[in-house]
Amino acid sequence: MGSLGMPELLVILIIALIVFGAGKLPQIGENLGKAIRNFKSATESGKIDVTPKKPDEISGGSKQ
């Protein structure tokens, strides 16, 4: 499978215009953008620090 080119995107846009109408497309685009932004922020906030630590950082720096 290849990536979407300009002709494919144009066909998708024309089908969307037919199905939803010209009045609803800006609202659909806005809602899609909000959903993508919310998804990105949710995935960013869920990240944890996985950098390796030195043994003295793990034990609090005190050697016995």
PQR file with spaces between the fields and no chain letter, atoms N, CA, C, O and H, PARSE charges and radii, in Angstrom:
ATOM       1  N    MET     1       0.835   -1.182    0.000 -0.4000 1.5000
ATOM       2  CA   MET     1       0.000    0.000    0.000 -0.0000 2.0000
ATOM       3  C    MET     1       0.874    1.238    0.000  0.5500 1.7000
ATOM       4  O    MET     1       1.888    1.296    0.695 -0.5500 1.4000
ATOM       5  N    GLY     2       0.480    2.210   -0.770 -0.4000 1.5000
ATOM       6  CA   GLY     2       1.230    3.445   -0.835 -0.0000 2.0000
ATOM       7  C    GLY     2       0.563    4.543   -0.030  0.5500 1.7000
ATOM       8  O    GLY     2      -0.467    4.337    0.611 -0.5500 1.4000
ATOM       9  H    GLY     2      -0.344    2.163   -1.335  0.4000 1.0000
ATOM      10  N    SER     3       1.171    5.700   -0.081 -0.4000 1.5000
ATOM      11  CA   SER     3       0.597    6.837    0.628 -0.0000 2.0000
ATOM      12  C    SER     3      -0.469    7.503   -0.235  0.5500 1.7000
ATOM      13  O    SER     3      -0.566    7.252   -1.436 -0.5500 1.4000
ATOM      14  H    SER     3       2.007    5.868   -0.602  0.4000 1.0000
ATOM      15  N    LEU     4      -1.259    8.348    0.397 -0.4000 1.5000
ATOM      16  CA   LEU     4      -2.302    9.050   -0.333 -0.0000 2.0000
ATOM      17  C    LEU     4      -1.697   10.206   -1.115  0.5500 1.7000
ATOM      18  O    LEU     4      -0.937   11.009   -0.574 -0.5500 1.4000
ATOM      19  H    LEU     4      -1.181    8.552    1.373  0.4000 1.0000
ATOM      20  N    GLY     5      -2.040   10.277   -2.374 -0.4000 1.5000
ATOM      21  CA   GLY     5      -1.576   11.370   -3.215 -0.0000 2.0000
ATOM      22  C    GLY     5      -2.667   12.410   -3.381  0.5500 1.7000
ATOM      23  O    GLY     5      -3.731   12.315   -2.769 -0.5500 1.4000
ATOM      24  H    GLY     5      -2.658    9.625   -2.813  0.4000 1.0000
ATOM      25  N    MET     6      -2.395   13.399   -4.209 -0.4000 1.5000
ATOM      26  CA   MET     6      -3.355   14.472   -4.429 -0.0000 2.0000
ATOM      27  C    MET     6      -4.661   13.977   -5.073  0.5500 1.7000
ATOM      28  O    MET     6      -5.730   14.415   -4.647 -0.5500 1.4000
ATOM      29  H    MET     6      -1.531   13.476   -4.706  0.4000 1.0000
ATOM      30  N    PRO     7      -4.629   13.096   -6.065 -0.5600 1.5000
ATOM      31  CA   PRO     7      -5.899   12.639   -6.645  0.2800 2.0000
ATOM      32  C    PRO     7      -6.781   11.892   -5.632  0.5500 1.7000
ATOM      33  O    PRO     7      -8.001   12.060   -5.622 -0.5500 1.4000
ATOM      34  N    GLU     8      -6.161   11.077   -4.790 -0.4000 1.5000
ATOM      35  CA   GLU     8      -6.940   10.346   -3.789 -0.0000 2.0000
ATOM      36  C    GLU     8      -7.569   11.293   -2.774  0.5500 1.7000
ATOM      37  O    GLU     8      -8.731   11.126   -2.403 -0.5500 1.4000
ATOM      38  H    GLU     8      -5.170   10.941   -4.798  0.4000 1.0000
ATOM      39  N    LEU     9      -6.803   12.291   -2.325 -0.4000 1.5000
ATOM      40  CA   LEU     9      -7.338   13.265   -1.370 -0.0000 2.0000
ATOM      41  C    LEU     9      -8.483   14.070   -1.980  0.5500 1.7000
ATOM      42  O    LEU     9      -9.452   14.392   -1.292 -0.5500 1.4000
ATOM      43  H    LEU     9      -5.860   12.427   -2.626  0.4000 1.0000
ATOM      44  N    LEU    10      -8.376   14.390   -3.249 -0.4000 1.5000
ATOM      45  CA   LEU    10      -9.427   15.134   -3.943 -0.0000 2.0000
ATOM      46  C    LEU    10     -10.712   14.305   -4.013  0.5500 1.7000
ATOM      47  O    LEU    10     -11.802   14.833   -3.797 -0.5500 1.4000
ATOM      48  H    LEU    10      -7.589   14.129   -3.808  0.4000 1.0000
ATOM      49  N    VAL    11     -10.589   13.013   -4.313 -0.4000 1.5000
ATOM      50  CA   VAL    11     -11.772   12.140   -4.358 -0.0000 2.0000
ATOM      51  C    VAL    11     -12.409   12.048   -2.977  0.5500 1.7000
ATOM      52  O    VAL    11     -13.634   12.092   -2.864 -0.5500 1.4000
ATOM      53  H    VAL    11      -9.703   12.584   -4.488  0.4000 1.0000
ATOM      54  N    ILE    12     -11.608   11.924   -1.929 -0.4000 1.5000
ATOM      55  CA   ILE    12     -12.135   11.856   -0.561 -0.0000 2.0000
ATOM      56  C    ILE    12     -12.862   13.151   -0.210  0.5500 1.7000
ATOM      57  O    ILE    12     -13.934   13.111    0.395 -0.5500 1.4000
ATOM      58  H    ILE    12     -10.613   11.889   -2.021  0.4000 1.0000
ATOM      59  N    LEU    13     -12.295   14.295   -0.581 -0.4000 1.5000
ATOM      60  CA   LEU    13     -12.931   15.587   -0.310 -0.0000 2.0000
ATOM      61  C    LEU    13     -14.263   15.717   -1.042  0.5500 1.7000
ATOM      62  O    LEU    13     -15.236   16.209   -0.471 -0.5500 1.4000
ATOM      63  H    LEU    13     -11.425   14.328   -1.072  0.4000 1.0000
ATOM      64  N    ILE    14     -14.317   15.284   -2.288 -0.4000 1.5000
ATOM      65  CA   ILE    14     -15.558   15.368   -3.061 -0.0000 2.0000
ATOM      66  C    ILE    14     -16.635   14.479   -2.440  0.5500 1.7000
ATOM      67  O    ILE    14     -17.795   14.878   -2.341 -0.5500 1.4000
ATOM      68  H    ILE    14     -13.527   14.884   -2.752  0.4000 1.0000
ATOM      69  N    ILE    15     -16.247   13.276   -2.022 -0.4000 1.5000
ATOM      70  CA   ILE    15     -17.209   12.375   -1.375 -0.0000 2.0000
ATOM      71  C    ILE    15     -17.702   12.981   -0.065  0.5500 1.7000
ATOM      72  O    ILE    15     -18.890   12.888    0.245 -0.5500 1.4000
ATOM      73  H    ILE    15     -15.304   12.952   -2.101  0.4000 1.0000
ATOM      74  N    ALA    16     -16.812   13.599    0.709 -0.4000 1.5000
ATOM      75  CA   ALA    16     -17.207   14.239    1.965 -0.0000 2.0000
ATOM      76  C    ALA    16     -18.165   15.392    1.707  0.5500 1.7000
ATOM      77  O    ALA    16     -19.116   15.584    2.465 -0.5500 1.4000
ATOM      78  H    ALA    16     -15.847   13.674    0.458  0.4000 1.0000
ATOM      79  N    LEU    17     -17.930   16.159    0.650 -0.4000 1.5000
ATOM      80  CA   LEU    17     -18.840   17.254    0.303 -0.0000 2.0000
ATOM      81  C    LEU    17     -20.225   16.729   -0.042  0.5500 1.7000
ATOM      82  O    LEU    17     -21.234   17.322    0.340 -0.5500 1.4000
ATOM      83  H    LEU    17     -17.157   16.002    0.034  0.4000 1.0000
ATOM      84  N    ILE    18     -20.270   15.619   -0.762 -0.4000 1.5000
ATOM      85  CA   ILE    18     -21.557   15.046   -1.145 -0.0000 2.0000
ATOM      86  C    ILE    18     -22.295   14.500    0.077  0.5500 1.7000
ATOM      87  O    ILE    18     -23.499   14.706    0.224 -0.5500 1.4000
ATOM      88  H    ILE    18     -19.450   15.138   -1.072  0.4000 1.0000
ATOM      89  N    VAL    19     -21.578   13.814    0.937 -0.4000 1.5000
ATOM      90  CA   VAL    19     -22.221   13.164    2.080 -0.0000 2.0000
ATOM      91  C    VAL    19     -22.639   14.180    3.141  0.5500 1.7000
ATOM      92  O    VAL    19     -23.776   14.140    3.613 -0.5500 1.4000
ATOM      93  H    VAL    19     -20.600   13.646    0.818  0.4000 1.0000
ATOM      94  N    PHE    20     -21.748   15.083    3.523 -0.4000 1.5000
ATOM      95  CA   PHE    20     -22.017   15.993    4.634 -0.0000 2.0000
ATOM      96  C    PHE    20     -22.525   17.361    4.210  0.5500 1.7000
ATOM      97  O    PHE    20     -23.197   18.028    4.996 -0.5500 1.4000
ATOM      98  H    PHE    20     -20.824   15.115    3.140  0.4000 1.0000
ATOM      99  N    GLY    21     -22.233   17.791    3.023 -0.4000 1.5000
ATOM     100  CA   GLY    21     -22.621   19.119    2.580 -0.0000 2.0000
ATOM     101  C    GLY    21     -21.567   20.146    2.948  0.5500 1.7000
ATOM     102  O    GLY    21     -20.755   19.930    3.848 -0.5500 1.4000
ATOM     103  H    GLY    21     -21.687   17.250    2.384  0.4000 1.0000
ATOM     104  N    ALA    22     -21.589   21.262    2.242 -0.4000 1.5000
ATOM     105  CA   ALA    22     -20.563   22.289    2.422 -0.0000 2.0000
ATOM     106  C    ALA    22     -20.678   22.996    3.775  0.5500 1.7000
ATOM     107  O    ALA    22     -19.679   23.495    4.294 -0.5500 1.4000
ATOM     108  H    ALA    22     -22.249   21.437    1.511  0.4000 1.0000
ATOM     109  N    GLY    23     -21.867   23.045    4.345 -0.4000 1.5000
ATOM     110  CA   GLY    23     -22.057   23.741    5.612 -0.0000 2.0000
ATOM     111  C    GLY    23     -21.485   23.008    6.811  0.5500 1.7000
ATOM     112  O    GLY    23     -21.085   23.642    7.788 -0.5500 1.4000
ATOM     113  H    GLY    23     -22.679   22.640    3.923  0.4000 1.0000
ATOM     114  N    LYS    24     -21.439   21.693    6.755 -0.4000 1.5000
ATOM     115  CA   LYS    24     -20.982   20.902    7.894 -0.0000 2.0000
ATOM     116  C    LYS    24     -19.480   20.646    7.875  0.5500 1.7000
ATOM     117  O    LYS    24     -18.914   20.345    8.925 -0.5500 1.4000
ATOM     118  H    LYS    24     -21.764   21.179    5.961  0.4000 1.0000
ATOM     119  N    LEU    25     -18.816   20.750    6.741 -0.4000 1.5000
ATOM     120  CA   LEU    25     -17.399   20.408    6.661 -0.0000 2.0000
ATOM     121  C    LEU    25     -16.507   21.241    7.577  0.5500 1.7000
ATOM     122  O    LEU    25     -15.620   20.666    8.207 -0.5500 1.4000
ATOM     123  H    LEU    25     -19.277   20.995    5.887  0.4000 1.0000
ATOM     124  N    PRO    26     -16.684   22.565    7.693 -0.5600 1.5000
ATOM     125  CA   PRO    26     -15.834   23.315    8.634  0.2800 2.0000
ATOM     126  C    PRO    26     -16.012   22.865   10.083  0.5500 1.7000
ATOM     127  O    PRO    26     -15.044   22.808   10.842 -0.5500 1.4000
ATOM     128  N    GLN    27     -17.238   22.549   10.461 -0.4000 1.5000
ATOM     129  CA   GLN    27     -17.500   22.082   11.820 -0.0000 2.0000
ATOM     130  C    GLN    27     -16.863   20.713   12.057  0.5500 1.7000
ATOM     131  O    GLN    27     -16.319   20.456   13.131 -0.5500 1.4000
ATOM     132  H    GLN    27     -18.024   22.595    9.844  0.4000 1.0000
ATOM     133  N    ILE    28     -16.928   19.849   11.067 -0.4000 1.5000
ATOM     134  CA   ILE    28     -16.311   18.521   11.186 -0.0000 2.0000
ATOM     135  C    ILE    28     -14.794   18.664   11.294  0.5500 1.7000
ATOM     136  O    ILE    28     -14.164   17.982   12.102 -0.5500 1.4000
ATOM     137  H    ILE    28     -17.370   20.058   10.194  0.4000 1.0000
ATOM     138  N    GLY    29     -14.208   19.540   10.489 -0.4000 1.5000
ATOM     139  CA   GLY    29     -12.769   19.772   10.550 -0.0000 2.0000
ATOM     140  C    GLY    29     -12.326   20.319   11.896  0.5500 1.7000
ATOM     141  O    GLY    29     -11.293   19.918   12.432 -0.5500 1.4000
ATOM     142  H    GLY    29     -14.720   20.094    9.833  0.4000 1.0000
ATOM     143  N    GLU    30     -13.109   21.232   12.435 -0.4000 1.5000
ATOM     144  CA   GLU    30     -12.791   21.813   13.740 -0.0000 2.0000
ATOM     145  C    GLU    30     -12.849   20.749   14.829  0.5500 1.7000
ATOM     146  O    GLU    30     -11.961   20.679   15.678 -0.5500 1.4000
ATOM     147  H    GLU    30     -13.948   21.558   11.999  0.4000 1.0000
ATOM     148  N    ASN    31     -13.881   19.928   14.807 -0.4000 1.5000
ATOM     149  CA   ASN    31     -14.008   18.874   15.810 -0.0000 2.0000
ATOM     150  C    ASN    31     -12.904   17.829   15.666  0.5500 1.7000
ATOM     151  O    ASN    31     -12.410   17.306   16.665 -0.5500 1.4000
ATOM     152  H    ASN    31     -14.602   19.985   14.116  0.4000 1.0000
ATOM     153  N    LEU    32     -12.523   17.528   14.451 -0.4000 1.5000
ATOM     154  CA   LEU    32     -11.435   16.584   14.223 -0.0000 2.0000
ATOM     155  C    LEU    32     -10.117   17.143   14.754  0.5500 1.7000
ATOM     156  O    LEU    32      -9.334   16.412   15.362 -0.5500 1.4000
ATOM     157  H    LEU    32     -12.924   17.952   13.639  0.4000 1.0000
ATOM     158  N    GLY    33      -9.868   18.425   14.529 -0.4000 1.5000
ATOM     159  CA   GLY    33      -8.662   19.068   15.047 -0.0000 2.0000
ATOM     160  C    GLY    33      -8.615   19.056   16.569  0.5500 1.7000
ATOM     161  O    GLY    33      -7.564   18.806   17.158 -0.5500 1.4000
ATOM     162  H    GLY    33     -10.504   19.018   14.035  0.4000 1.0000
ATOM     163  N    LYS    34      -9.753   19.327   17.208 -0.4000 1.5000
ATOM     164  CA   LYS    34      -9.818   19.287   18.667 -0.0000 2.0000
ATOM     165  C    LYS    34      -9.548   17.879   19.186  0.5500 1.7000
ATOM     166  O    LYS    34      -8.852   17.701   20.185 -0.5500 1.4000
ATOM     167  H    LYS    34     -10.607   19.531   16.730  0.4000 1.0000
ATOM     168  N    ALA    35     -10.102   16.887   18.506 -0.4000 1.5000
ATOM     169  CA   ALA    35      -9.902   15.509   18.938 -0.0000 2.0000
ATOM     170  C    ALA    35      -8.434   15.105   18.825  0.5500 1.7000
ATOM     171  O    ALA    35      -7.903   14.433   19.708 -0.5500 1.4000
ATOM     172  H    ALA    35     -10.668   17.031   17.695  0.4000 1.0000
ATOM     173  N    ILE    36      -7.786   15.511   17.749 -0.4000 1.5000
ATOM     174  CA   ILE    36      -6.365   15.186   17.567 -0.0000 2.0000
ATOM     175  C    ILE    36      -5.524   15.884   18.629  0.5500 1.7000
ATOM     176  O    ILE    36      -4.608   15.281   19.188 -0.5500 1.4000
ATOM     177  H    ILE    36      -8.218   16.057   17.031  0.4000 1.0000
ATOM     178  N    ARG    37      -5.829   17.161   18.916 -0.4000 1.5000
ATOM     179  CA   ARG    37      -5.096   17.888   19.953 -0.0000 2.0000
ATOM     180  C    ARG    37      -5.275   17.232   21.327  0.5500 1.7000
ATOM     181  O    ARG    37      -4.314   17.095   22.084 -0.5500 1.4000
ATOM     182  H    ARG    37      -6.574   17.651   18.463  0.4000 1.0000
ATOM     183  N    ASN    38      -6.506   16.829   21.640 -0.4000 1.5000
ATOM     184  CA   ASN    38      -6.759   16.170   22.927 -0.0000 2.0000
ATOM     185  C    ASN    38      -6.020   14.845   23.012  0.5500 1.7000
ATOM     186  O    ASN    38      -5.485   14.500   24.065 -0.5500 1.4000
ATOM     187  H    ASN    38      -7.286   16.941   21.025  0.4000 1.0000
ATOM     188  N    PHE    39      -5.985   14.101   21.919 -0.4000 1.5000
ATOM     189  CA   PHE    39      -5.284   12.822   21.906 -0.0000 2.0000
ATOM     190  C    PHE    39      -3.786   13.029   22.115  0.5500 1.7000
ATOM     191  O    PHE    39      -3.160   12.293   22.878 -0.5500 1.4000
ATOM     192  H    PHE    39      -6.420   14.381   21.063  0.4000 1.0000
ATOM     193  N    LYS    40      -3.209   14.023   21.442 -0.4000 1.5000
ATOM     194  CA   LYS    40      -1.780   14.302   21.598 -0.0000 2.0000
ATOM     195  C    LYS    40      -1.457   14.720   23.028  0.5500 1.7000
ATOM     196  O    LYS    40      -0.466   14.265   23.597 -0.5500 1.4000
ATOM     197  H    LYS    40      -3.718   14.621   20.822  0.4000 1.0000
ATOM     198  N    SER    41      -2.281   15.578   23.608 -0.4000 1.5000
ATOM     199  CA   SER    41      -2.000   16.026   24.973 -0.0000 2.0000
ATOM     200  C    SER    41      -2.161   14.873   25.961  0.5500 1.7000
ATOM     201  O    SER    41      -1.434   14.806   26.952 -0.5500 1.4000
ATOM     202  H    SER    41      -3.086   15.949   23.145  0.4000 1.0000
ATOM     203  N    ALA    42      -3.093   13.974   25.708 -0.4000 1.5000
ATOM     204  CA   ALA    42      -3.270   12.827   26.601 -0.0000 2.0000
ATOM     205  C    ALA    42      -2.081   11.880   26.504  0.5500 1.7000
ATOM     206  O    ALA    42      -1.649   11.327   27.516 -0.5500 1.4000
ATOM     207  H    ALA    42      -3.684   14.028   24.903  0.4000 1.0000
ATOM     208  N    THR    43      -1.551   11.688   25.308 -0.4000 1.5000
ATOM     209  CA   THR    43      -0.410   10.795   25.174 -0.0000 2.0000
ATOM     210  C    THR    43       0.850   11.441   25.731  0.5500 1.7000
ATOM     211  O    THR    43       1.713   10.736   26.256 -0.5500 1.4000
ATOM     212  H    THR    43      -1.902   12.138   24.487  0.4000 1.0000
ATOM     213  N    GLU    44       0.981   12.748   25.634 -0.4000 1.5000
ATOM     214  CA   GLU    44       2.144   13.440   26.189 -0.0000 2.0000
ATOM     215  C    GLU    44       2.125   13.408   27.712  0.5500 1.7000
ATOM     216  O    GLU    44       3.174   13.244   28.333 -0.5500 1.4000
ATOM     217  H    GLU    44       0.280   13.320   25.208  0.4000 1.0000
ATOM     218  N    SER    45       0.967   13.559   28.319 -0.4000 1.5000
ATOM     219  CA   SER    45       0.894   13.578   29.778 -0.0000 2.0000
ATOM     220  C    SER    45       1.079   12.187   30.372  0.5500 1.7000
ATOM     221  O    SER    45       1.375   12.057   31.560 -0.5500 1.4000
ATOM     222  H    SER    45       0.114   13.692   27.815  0.4000 1.0000
ATOM     223  N    GLY    46       0.907   11.150   29.563 -0.4000 1.5000
ATOM     224  CA   GLY    46       1.048    9.794   30.057 -0.0000 2.0000
ATOM     225  C    GLY    46       2.448    9.248   29.959  0.5500 1.7000
ATOM     226  O    GLY    46       2.691    8.109   30.357 -0.5500 1.4000
ATOM     227  H    GLY    46       0.666   11.256   28.598  0.4000 1.0000
ATOM     228  N    LYS    47       3.387   10.035   29.435 -0.4000 1.5000
ATOM     229  CA   LYS    47       4.753    9.548   29.285 -0.0000 2.0000
ATOM     230  C    LYS    47       5.450    9.480   30.641  0.5500 1.7000
ATOM     231  O    LYS    47       5.201   10.298   31.526 -0.5500 1.4000
ATOM     232  H    LYS    47       3.190   10.960   29.111  0.4000 1.0000
ATOM     233  N    ILE    48       6.320    8.498   30.784 -0.4000 1.5000
ATOM     234  CA   ILE    48       7.111    8.378   32.004 -0.0000 2.0000
ATOM     235  C    ILE    48       8.586    8.474   31.645  0.5500 1.7000
ATOM     236  O    ILE    48       8.976    8.256   30.497 -0.5500 1.4000
ATOM     237  H    ILE    48       6.523    7.833   30.065  0.4000 1.0000
ATOM     238  N    ASP    49       9.386    8.798   32.626 -0.4000 1.5000
ATOM     239  CA   ASP    49      10.822    8.929   32.415 -0.0000 2.0000
ATOM     240  C    ASP    49      11.462    7.548   32.485  0.5500 1.7000
ATOM     241  O    ASP    49      11.419    6.890   33.524 -0.5500 1.4000
ATOM     242  H    ASP    49       9.069    8.974   33.558  0.4000 1.0000
ATOM     243  N    VAL    50      12.052    7.115   31.382 -0.4000 1.5000
ATOM     244  CA   VAL    50      12.664    5.791   31.331 -0.0000 2.0000
ATOM     245  C    VAL    50      14.174    5.880   31.147  0.5500 1.7000
ATOM     246  O    VAL    50      14.799    4.916   30.703 -0.5500 1.4000
ATOM     247  H    VAL    50      12.087    7.650   30.538  0.4000 1.0000
ATOM     248  N    THR    51      14.768    7.021   31.480 -0.4000 1.5000
ATOM     249  CA   THR    51      16.213    7.158   31.346 -0.0000 2.0000
ATOM     250  C    THR    51      16.887    6.342   32.441  0.5500 1.7000
ATOM     251  O    THR    51      16.424    6.333   33.581 -0.5500 1.4000
ATOM     252  H    THR    51      14.261    7.804   31.840  0.4000 1.0000
ATOM     253  N    PRO    52      17.965    5.663   32.109 -0.5600 1.5000
ATOM     254  CA   PRO    52      18.646    4.846   33.125  0.2800 2.0000
ATOM     255  C    PRO    52      19.277    5.731   34.202  0.5500 1.7000
ATOM     256  O    PRO    52      19.801    6.805   33.910 -0.5500 1.4000
ATOM     257  N    LYS    53      19.219    5.275   35.418 -0.4000 1.5000
ATOM     258  CA   LYS    53      19.784    6.024   36.543 -0.0000 2.0000
ATOM     259  C    LYS    53      21.057    5.338   37.013  0.5500 1.7000
ATOM     260  O    LYS    53      21.227    4.128   36.869 -0.5500 1.4000
ATOM     261  H    LYS    53      18.793    4.402   35.655  0.4000 1.0000
ATOM     262  N    LYS    54      21.940    6.139   37.575 -0.4000 1.5000
ATOM     263  CA   LYS    54      23.164    5.605   38.164 -0.0000 2.0000
ATOM     264  C    LYS    54      22.817    4.929   39.481  0.5500 1.7000
ATOM     265  O    LYS    54      21.837    5.304   40.125 -0.5500 1.4000
ATOM     266  H    LYS    54      21.802    7.122   37.693  0.4000 1.0000
ATOM     267  N    PRO    55      23.592    3.950   39.888 -0.5600 1.5000
ATOM     268  CA   PRO    55      23.270    3.251   41.158  0.2800 2.0000
ATOM     269  C    PRO    55      23.206    4.182   42.361  0.5500 1.7000
ATOM     270  O    PRO    55      22.391    3.952   43.255 -0.5500 1.4000
ATOM     271  N    ASP    56      24.036    5.230   42.421 -0.4000 1.5000
ATOM     272  CA   ASP    56      23.987    6.123   43.579 -0.0000 2.0000
ATOM     273  C    ASP    56      22.740    7.002   43.557  0.5500 1.7000
ATOM     274  O    ASP    56      22.313    7.470   44.612 -0.5500 1.4000
ATOM     275  H    ASP    56      24.697    5.417   41.695  0.4000 1.0000
ATOM     276  N    GLU    57      22.138    7.243   42.383 -0.4000 1.5000
ATOM     277  CA   GLU    57      20.901    8.020   42.317 -0.0000 2.0000
ATOM     278  C    GLU    57      19.717    7.194   42.809  0.5500 1.7000
ATOM     279  O    GLU    57      18.759    7.739   43.357 -0.5500 1.4000
ATOM     280  H    GLU    57      22.485    6.863   41.526  0.4000 1.0000
ATOM     281  N    ILE    58      19.784    5.887   42.614 -0.4000 1.5000
ATOM     282  CA   ILE    58      18.687    5.009   43.023 -0.0000 2.0000
ATOM     283  C    ILE    58      18.639    4.868   44.537  0.5500 1.7000
ATOM     284  O    ILE    58      17.563    4.928   45.132 -0.5500 1.4000
ATOM     285  H    ILE    58      20.562    5.445   42.169  0.4000 1.0000
ATOM     286  N    SER    59      19.798    4.680   45.168 -0.4000 1.5000
ATOM     287  CA   SER    59      19.833    4.455   46.602 -0.0000 2.0000
ATOM     288  C    SER    59      19.813    5.747   47.416  0.5500 1.7000
ATOM     289  O    SER    59      19.882    5.699   48.644 -0.5500 1.4000
ATOM     290  H    SER    59      20.672    4.630   44.685  0.4000 1.0000
ATOM     291  N    GLY    60      19.724    6.856   46.778 -0.4000 1.5000
ATOM     292  CA   GLY    60      19.665    8.120   47.506 -0.0000 2.0000
ATOM     293  C    GLY    60      21.014    8.734   47.766  0.5500 1.7000
ATOM     294  O    GLY    60      21.100    9.735   48.476 -0.5500 1.4000
ATOM     295  H    GLY    60      19.668    6.894   45.780  0.4000 1.0000
ATOM     296  N    GLY    61      22.072    8.173   47.218 -0.4000 1.5000
ATOM     297  CA   GLY    61      23.385    8.757   47.342 -0.0000 2.0000
ATOM     298  C    GLY    61      24.201    8.289   48.525  0.5500 1.7000
ATOM     299  O    GLY    61      25.380    8.627   48.628 -0.5500 1.4000
ATOM     300  H    GLY    61      22.003    7.359   46.640  0.4000 1.0000
ATOM     301  N    SER    62      23.610    7.524   49.419 -0.4000 1.5000
ATOM     302  CA   SER    62      24.380    7.063   50.591 -0.0000 2.0000
ATOM     303  C    SER    62      24.954    5.682   50.306  0.5500 1.7000
ATOM     304  O    SER    62      24.243    4.764   49.898 -0.5500 1.4000
ATOM     305  H    SER    62      22.652    7.249   49.336  0.4000 1.0000
ATOM     306  N    LYS    63      26.242    5.560   50.528 -0.4000 1.5000
ATOM     307  CA   LYS    63      26.915    4.277   50.309 -0.0000 2.0000
ATOM     308  C    LYS    63      27.140    3.598   51.647  0.5500 1.7000
ATOM     309  O    LYS    63      27.509    4.253   52.622 -0.5500 1.4000
ATOM     310  H    LYS    63      26.820    6.306   50.859  0.4000 1.0000
ATOM     311  N    GLN    64      26.923    2.297   51.704 -0.4000 1.5000
ATOM     312  CA   GLN    64      27.111    1.563   52.949 -0.0000 2.0000
ATOM     313  C    GLN    64      28.226    0.578   52.839  0.5500 1.7000
ATOM     314  O    GLN    64      28.522   -0.130   53.802 -0.5500 1.4000
ATOM     315  H    GLN    64      26.624    1.765   50.912  0.4000 1.0000
